[in-house]
């Protein structure tokens, strides 16, 4: 497995893993009335499942990264994680990253997604 596939796999696993942890923590273990739970935050969580699972799947294929599904999954991850940073920085209502640890993890995942774009761009051109 080459370096870009490892970065894609690790980034996808972290995105997918955090989505699973938040799903369990917010929907199963938290109080019945939880202000974090909203359509927007659930949508962002679902998009993490989709983009994380797609990145993991694509990293395990025998072919090199690329193609529309790869770019859509990576682009979706990039847009949603940049949006969460913006939300945190302007202190929008009902933040996805409602505390500093979630903001730090979001930026860790964002760094992985940016690395994916950089590595994929370098290998394609």
Buried (B, 14 or more C-beta within 10 A) or exposed (E): EEEBBEBBBBBBBBBBEBBBEBBEEBEEEEEEEEEBBEEBBBEBBEBBBBBBBBBBBBBEEEEBBEEEEBEEBBEBBBEBBBBBBEBBEEEEEEBBBBEEEBBEBBBEBBEBBBBBBEBBEEEEE
